[in-house]
């Protein structure tokens, strides 16, 4: 799920950047350092939407660097247990498959895939129904439900299932049109 939140960060800036464009340099460094990162507490920072306040700088002894407290608004993505997501399959093996929904990697175990789907090894490993009508392979789009998350300091891992109503393959790249 996406949230719009306010965060704070101390930014260090080298003295060579001081001048009339100090604020622009700070905002550019903030975007470069923060966008695309993950904090276990808030989730993945998707984009910075605005800078609310840049505090007074504090000169660091011995280095000349100045630390500025910056308060900014950003959009974050944090998956929750029970959330339904659409994801793209990145890898299929006999244990299950991995899929990505934006920056989050989700593992779906073969125990959480419907019983009528069997693993097929070969050039393109996949899970196929007994009648061959549905196939999960690399690049397939699936709708899945998150049943568990594990949060580390810099990463979020998810376990998902497609063994429920209205879940499964949305778009199969291997299907002929």
Secondary structure, DSSP 8 states (H G I E B T S, - for coil): -EEEEEEEEEEEE-GGG-STTHHHHHHHHHHHHHTT-EETTTEEEEEEEEEEEE---EE-TTT--EEEEEEEEEEEE---TT-EEEEEEEEEETTEEEEEETTEEEEEEGGGS-TTEEEE-SSS-EEEETTSS-EE-TT-EEEEEEEEEEE-SS-EEEEEE--STT-EEEE-TTS--
